[in-house]
Amino acid sequence: MAASSERIAMRARRWLRLATAVLCGAFLVALTLVTVVDVIGRYLLSSPLPGAAEYTEILLMAIVFVGLPAVCLDDGHVSVDLLTAGLKGVAERIQLNLARLVVAVVLGLVSWQLWKHGTQLDSYNEVTVYLRAPLGPFAKATAVITGVCAVVTFVMAVLRLPKSDGGGV
């Protein structure tokens, strides 16, 4: 039973990683297109893309927060191995799962603060300067993504999934 649930979890991990990779790739292509159109318009046609800076900011935010689940799924958080490099076997698994629990708590707190910030932005009717796009929904979307990452990281700790090899999609 445990091997079956681990196999299902590993398959889900692979599919979620693929989905985030595809979305990040699409956002990177969109960011590239915005930049190319803006540069061509600015230097060849003397007419830059209206709102290019805001499109760039929004796409960068999307890339970072859509990529966050892939980082969580791969246990790819920044870490310093000064004390843990020599751990093997059970000690290494305990350290991995404790680290996952800490990451889940931190991501949960970040998600909560992002949601509060989004609510505050909504209450001020805060919008971007050029596009007039409301900022609250963007903050709330990042809060939801971060919250999902917290839950995924917590579930990985509870299920004691092995560390991902980060071996691609």
Backbone bond lengths (Angstrom), bond angles and torsions (degrees), N, CA, C in turn:
res aa  C-N    CA-C-N  psi(-1)  N-CA   C-N-CA  omega(-1)  CA-C   N-CA-C  phi
1 M - - - 1.455 - - 1.519 111.00 -
2 A 1.359 116.68 -43.52 1.463 120.57 -178.49 1.524 110.37 -65.09
3 A 1.332 117.06 -40.39 1.463 120.25 179.54 1.522 110.32 -65.03
4 S 1.328 116.67 -37.06 1.454 121.04 179.31 1.532 111.04 -65.88
5 S 1.334 117.21 -45.28 1.464 119.74 179.90 1.523 110.82 -68.10
6 E 1.330 116.49 -34.88 1.467 119.35 176.76 1.524 110.52 -66.15
7 R 1.322 117.44 -39.71 1.461 121.72 178.75 1.526 110.16 -64.05
8 I 1.331 116.80 -41.69 1.473 120.82 177.70 1.524 110.39 -64.08
9 A 1.329 116.13 -43.35 1.465 120.16 179.28 1.525 110.92 -64.04
10 M 1.311 118.05 -40.04 1.461 120.73 179.54 1.531 110.54 -67.42
11 R 1.321 117.22 -37.81 1.467 120.90 177.20 1.525 109.99 -65.68
12 A 1.344 116.59 -43.26 1.467 120.18 177.25 1.520 110.69 -62.45
13 R 1.318 116.35 -40.58 1.469 120.90 177.63 1.526 110.19 -59.31
14 R 1.326 117.08 -44.32 1.468 121.48 -179.17 1.531 111.03 -64.63
15 W 1.340 117.50 -43.01 1.468 120.64 -179.51 1.529 111.79 -69.25
16 L 1.327 117.06 -39.38 1.467 119.23 176.84 1.524 110.88 -65.00
17 R 1.311 116.80 -40.01 1.460 121.05 177.57 1.529 109.93 -62.39
18 L 1.344 116.68 -41.97 1.465 120.81 178.15 1.526 110.63 -62.30
19 A 1.334 116.57 -45.11 1.469 120.38 -179.80 1.525 111.21 -61.12
20 T 1.323 117.40 -43.93 1.464 119.19 179.95 1.523 110.83 -68.16
21 A 1.324 117.46 -35.05 1.468 120.36 178.54 1.529 110.59 -65.31
22 V 1.320 116.63 -42.32 1.466 120.68 179.61 1.528 110.30 -65.58
23 L 1.332 117.16 -45.30 1.466 119.89 178.81 1.524 111.82 -63.37
24 C 1.321 116.82 -45.03 1.472 119.83 177.87 1.527 110.37 -61.47
25 G 1.306 116.72 -40.17 1.466 120.15 177.52 1.521 111.89 -61.72
26 A 1.329 116.13 -42.76 1.472 120.04 178.45 1.527 110.64 -63.49
27 F 1.335 116.87 -42.12 1.465 119.85 178.49 1.529 111.22 -66.40
28 L 1.324 117.87 -36.71 1.462 120.46 176.88 1.525 111.73 -65.60
29 V 1.324 116.51 -39.98 1.469 120.05 176.36 1.527 109.64 -63.78
30 A 1.325 117.10 -43.53 1.469 120.22 178.09 1.525 110.85 -61.84
31 L 1.335 116.66 -42.28 1.470 120.86 177.95 1.531 110.53 -61.75
32 T 1.314 116.85 -41.46 1.460 121.20 177.88 1.528 110.72 -63.01
33 L 1.333 116.38 -44.44 1.466 120.14 179.25 1.530 111.55 -62.69
34 V 1.320 117.14 -43.14 1.467 120.52 177.95 1.522 109.82 -59.35
35 T 1.317 116.35 -45.07 1.468 120.42 -178.91 1.524 111.10 -64.80
36 V 1.333 117.36 -45.25 1.464 120.88 -179.76 1.525 110.89 -62.89
37 V 1.312 117.46 -47.15 1.466 121.00 179.79 1.525 110.09 -62.35
38 D 1.324 117.06 -41.26 1.463 120.23 -179.98 1.531 110.89 -65.15
39 V 1.320 116.98 -45.12 1.472 120.04 -178.97 1.528 110.81 -65.89
40 I 1.324 117.66 -45.97 1.466 120.43 178.68 1.527 110.03 -61.65
41 G 1.320 116.11 -45.50 1.468 119.35 178.68 1.517 112.03 -62.93
42 R 1.314 117.21 -41.08 1.468 121.44 -176.63 1.527 111.61 -69.47
43 Y 1.343 117.19 -47.39 1.462 119.59 -170.89 1.525 114.67 -96.28
44 L 1.314 118.56 -24.90 1.458 119.79 -179.80 1.521 112.80 -102.03
45 L 1.316 116.99 -33.02 1.463 120.24 -175.66 1.531 112.89 -112.20
46 S 1.329 116.55 -0.41 1.478 122.40 -177.40 1.525 112.13 53.72
47 S 1.320 115.68 33.79 1.461 120.81 179.84 1.530 109.01 -145.98
48 P 1.343 117.83 89.78 1.472 119.42 -178.56 1.528 111.85 -65.95
49 L 1.324 114.37 161.53 1.466 120.55 178.35 1.525 109.01 -66.60
50 P 1.324 117.92 120.51 1.474 119.60 178.75 1.535 111.06 -61.86
51 G 1.325 116.79 128.46 1.456 121.58 178.32 1.509 114.26 79.28
52 A 1.325 118.21 14.36 1.472 121.24 -176.07 1.523 111.89 -58.60
53 A 1.317 117.08 -40.43 1.468 119.84 -179.52 1.531 110.51 -62.84
54 E 1.320 117.12 -40.41 1.470 119.81 179.73 1.516 111.67 -71.46
55 Y 1.341 117.75 -38.88 1.463 119.97 174.60 1.527 109.86 -58.79
56 T 1.339 115.62 -43.48 1.461 120.79 -179.87 1.527 110.82 -61.75
57 E 1.321 117.34 -46.28 1.468 121.04 179.41 1.522 111.39 -60.57
58 I 1.317 116.65 -45.11 1.467 120.81 -178.27 1.528 110.65 -66.34
59 L 1.323 116.61 -42.35 1.467 119.37 179.20 1.522 111.86 -66.81
60 L 1.331 117.93 -38.85 1.465 120.00 176.51 1.521 111.27 -62.78
61 M 1.338 115.96 -42.18 1.468 119.91 176.98 1.533 109.89 -60.85
62 A 1.320 116.43 -42.62 1.463 120.37 -179.89 1.530 110.83 -63.69
63 I 1.322 117.06 -41.61 1.468 120.62 -179.47 1.528 110.04 -62.88
64 V 1.319 116.89 -45.12 1.468 120.53 -178.75 1.525 110.75 -63.26
65 F 1.330 116.85 -48.80 1.461 118.55 -174.08 1.519 113.61 -80.20
66 V 1.321 118.94 -25.84 1.461 119.63 173.62 1.529 109.49 -76.47
67 G 1.333 117.35 -28.50 1.458 121.33 176.69 1.514 113.51 -76.16
68 L 1.342 117.13 -20.93 1.465 120.87 -178.31 1.535 113.42 -57.40
69 P 1.338 119.40 -42.23 1.475 117.27 177.09 1.526 113.22 -60.16
70 A 1.320 117.51 -35.68 1.474 119.81 178.34 1.522 110.28 -64.21
71 V 1.322 116.84 -39.63 1.466 120.71 177.57 1.526 109.65 -62.53
72 C 1.322 116.95 -44.48 1.472 120.97 179.61 1.527 111.12 -64.36
73 L 1.319 116.89 -43.07 1.461 120.82 -178.68 1.527 112.36 -66.21
74 D 1.333 116.58 -29.22 1.468 121.03 -179.18 1.520 112.71 -94.15
75 D 1.347 117.96 3.10 1.456 121.33 -173.07 1.528 109.14 52.18
76 G 1.321 115.58 41.91 1.451 121.57 -172.77 1.512 114.98 -94.59
77 H 1.306 117.58 19.70 1.457 120.65 -179.94 1.525 110.06 -67.51
78 V 1.309 115.58 153.26 1.458 120.54 178.02 1.525 108.05 -64.89
79 S 1.318 115.35 131.40 1.465 119.07 179.68 1.523 109.21 -143.61
80 V 1.325 115.05 154.80 1.455 122.01 176.72 1.521 106.65 -114.91
81 D 1.321 116.23 123.34 1.460 121.45 -172.73 1.524 113.69 -97.92
82 L 1.313 117.84 29.86 1.461 119.71 -178.23 1.525 111.83 -60.87
83 L 1.322 116.29 -43.71 1.462 120.17 -177.16 1.524 113.36 -98.83
84 T 1.328 116.76 -22.84 1.458 119.42 -171.48 1.521 114.28 -101.90
85 A 1.329 118.16 -4.57 1.468 120.35 -176.30 1.525 112.21 -62.38
86 G 1.312 117.61 -30.43 1.458 120.82 -177.71 1.519 114.41 -88.22
87 L 1.314 118.27 -1.13 1.463 120.50 -178.86 1.520 110.85 -72.51
88 K 1.314 115.65 139.38 1.469 121.88 178.48 1.520 109.14 -138.36
89 G 1.314 115.43 156.02 1.456 121.29 173.00 1.520 113.83 63.86
90 V 1.333 115.12 -128.56 1.464 121.84 -175.41 1.524 111.15 -62.87
91 A 1.319 117.43 -42.02 1.466 120.81 -179.67 1.520 110.92 -61.08
92 E 1.312 116.99 -39.02 1.470 120.83 179.16 1.530 110.77 -66.65
93 R 1.339 116.84 -41.00 1.472 120.37 179.05 1.526 111.11 -67.30
94 I 1.323 116.93 -39.31 1.475 120.34 177.60 1.520 109.85 -63.00
95 Q 1.324 117.06 -46.18 1.463 120.93 179.49 1.526 110.77 -61.02
96 L 1.342 117.60 -43.40 1.462 121.80 179.59 1.522 110.73 -59.39
97 N 1.327 116.60 -46.88 1.467 119.41 -177.13 1.523 112.46 -71.95
98 L 1.332 117.79 -34.53 1.466 119.59 174.06 1.529 110.70 -65.31
99 A 1.318 116.26 -41.27 1.469 119.93 177.25 1.523 110.55 -62.33
100 R 1.329 116.85 -41.52 1.466 120.20 177.57 1.521 111.02 -61.26
101 L 1.327 117.10 -41.22 1.467 119.70 178.90 1.527 111.21 -64.01
102 V 1.323 117.38 -41.05 1.473 120.91 177.78 1.529 109.64 -63.64
103 V 1.335 116.81 -44.90 1.463 120.79 178.85 1.521 110.31 -61.33
104 A 1.322 117.67 -41.55 1.468 121.28 179.57 1.526 110.68 -61.44
105 V 1.325 117.36 -42.59 1.470 120.87 179.29 1.525 110.11 -65.08
106 V 1.331 116.97 -45.57 1.472 120.16 -179.59 1.524 110.32 -63.03
107 L 1.323 117.40 -45.02 1.462 119.99 178.33 1.523 111.12 -62.94
108 G 1.320 117.26 -37.04 1.463 120.28 176.33 1.521 111.70 -61.87
109 L 1.327 116.83 -43.05 1.464 120.68 177.79 1.525 111.72 -65.52
110 V 1.323 116.76 -41.50 1.466 120.57 177.77 1.526 109.98 -63.07
111 S 1.323 116.58 -42.23 1.466 120.85 178.52 1.525 111.17 -60.31
112 W 1.311 116.31 -45.46 1.465 121.58 179.68 1.530 110.54 -60.43
113 Q 1.340 117.03 -44.87 1.465 120.91 -179.37 1.529 111.29 -67.70
114 L 1.325 117.65 -38.01 1.458 120.45 176.59 1.528 110.94 -63.86
115 W 1.324 116.58 -39.88 1.466 119.90 178.34 1.525 110.22 -63.91
116 K 1.325 116.96 -44.89 1.468 120.54 177.43 1.529 110.57 -59.37
117 H 1.322 116.50 -42.58 1.460 120.68 179.65 1.531 110.41 -64.37
118 G 1.329 116.93 -42.14 1.463 120.94 177.48 1.514 111.97 -61.21
119 T 1.328 115.92 -40.55 1.471 120.36 177.62 1.524 110.00 -63.88
120 Q 1.312 116.35 -41.29 1.457 120.72 178.22 1.535 110.81 -64.17
121 L 1.319 117.27 -43.67 1.464 120.87 177.55 1.522 110.88 -61.50
122 D 1.333 116.56 -40.27 1.466 120.74 176.25 1.530 111.21 -60.94
123 S 1.325 116.66 -42.75 1.464 120.25 -177.31 1.529 111.92 -65.98
124 Y 1.344 116.85 -27.50 1.464 120.93 177.60 1.528 111.98 -89.70
125 N 1.331 116.58 -3.60 1.473 121.59 -173.22 1.529 110.85 53.84
126 E 1.335 115.79 41.90 1.465 121.95 -177.40 1.527 109.82 -70.61
127 V 1.337 116.50 132.47 1.460 122.63 -179.23 1.521 109.33 -133.14
128 T 1.338 115.65 163.30 1.461 119.55 174.89 1.527 108.77 -70.83
129 V 1.321 115.43 157.85 1.463 120.38 -172.49 1.520 112.30 -67.35
130 Y 1.324 117.43 -50.57 1.465 120.20 -173.52 1.521 112.69 -90.59
131 L 1.309 116.78 -50.41 1.467 120.84 -174.75 1.525 112.95 -78.24
132 R 1.332 116.43 -18.12 1.467 122.44 -178.20 1.536 111.46 61.73
133 A 1.317 116.64 29.47 1.474 121.96 178.24 1.527 108.58 -80.86
134 P 1.324 117.95 131.37 1.470 119.73 179.04 1.525 111.16 -64.25
135 L 1.336 116.62 136.48 1.467 121.52 -176.89 1.527 113.63 -86.30
136 G 1.320 117.44 -25.45 1.465 120.82 -178.46 1.517 113.74 -55.07
137 P 1.338 118.51 -48.54 1.471 118.74 179.86 1.531 113.66 -61.53
138 F 1.329 117.30 -32.64 1.470 119.44 177.37 1.524 110.11 -65.97
139 A 1.322 116.50 -44.61 1.470 120.19 179.05 1.526 110.35 -63.71
140 K 1.326 116.95 -40.56 1.463 119.97 -179.88 1.530 111.62 -68.90
141 A 1.333 116.99 -35.68 1.472 119.85 176.75 1.523 110.37 -64.04
142 T 1.335 116.99 -41.42 1.466 119.26 177.77 1.525 110.58 -66.17
143 A 1.331 116.18 -34.07 1.469 120.08 177.25 1.529 110.67 -63.69
144 V 1.324 116.43 -43.17 1.468 120.56 -179.65 1.529 110.17 -64.83
145 I 1.335 116.67 -45.30 1.469 120.09 179.67 1.526 110.29 -61.46
146 T 1.327 116.66 -43.55 1.464 120.71 179.93 1.528 110.13 -65.37
147 G 1.327 117.08 -39.00 1.461 120.96 176.98 1.520 111.89 -63.33
148 V 1.324 116.36 -41.94 1.470 120.35 176.95 1.529 109.78 -61.93
149 C 1.335 116.82 -40.76 1.467 120.52 177.80 1.528 110.82 -62.25
150 A 1.334 116.25 -39.22 1.468 119.88 177.68 1.528 110.32 -61.60
151 V 1.319 116.39 -45.15 1.465 120.67 -179.81 1.530 110.55 -65.04
152 V 1.332 117.18 -44.87 1.463 120.93 -179.85 1.532 110.49 -60.66
153 T 1.329 116.63 -44.21 1.464 120.45 179.95 1.523 110.79 -64.97
154 F 1.332 116.77 -39.69 1.463 120.89 177.78 1.532 110.29 -63.70
155 V 1.324 116.99 -44.92 1.471 121.02 -179.93 1.530 110.27 -62.88
156 M 1.327 116.58 -40.01 1.469 119.34 177.83 1.524 110.80 -61.93
157 A 1.334 117.10 -36.28 1.468 120.48 178.34 1.523 110.50 -70.16
158 V 1.332 116.28 -44.79 1.473 120.32 -177.89 1.529 110.51 -65.03
159 L 1.328 117.08 -41.21 1.464 120.51 179.76 1.533 112.01 -78.54
160 R 1.343 116.13 -7.08 1.467 122.58 -179.66 1.532 111.63 53.23
161 L 1.335 115.01 45.27 1.456 119.03 178.56 1.522 109.45 -65.90
162 P 1.318 116.19 146.08 1.471 118.12 177.75 1.516 110.10 -66.31
163 K 1.316 115.47 156.88 1.466 120.35 179.75 1.517 108.45 -63.80
164 S 1.324 114.66 138.09 1.459 119.53 179.22 1.504 109.46 -68.36
165 D 1.325 115.31 147.39 1.460 118.92 175.62 1.514 110.81 -80.66
166 G 1.363 116.11 -6.95 1.460 119.68 -178.88 1.508 111.34 62.08
167 G 1.310 115.46 21.05 1.452 121.16 -172.38 1.503 115.21 -78.18
168 G 1.277 117.21 35.68 1.455 120.19 174.73 1.503 112.11 86.98
169 V 1.282 113.25 -173.05 1.447 121.51 -172.83 1.499 108.18 -82.65
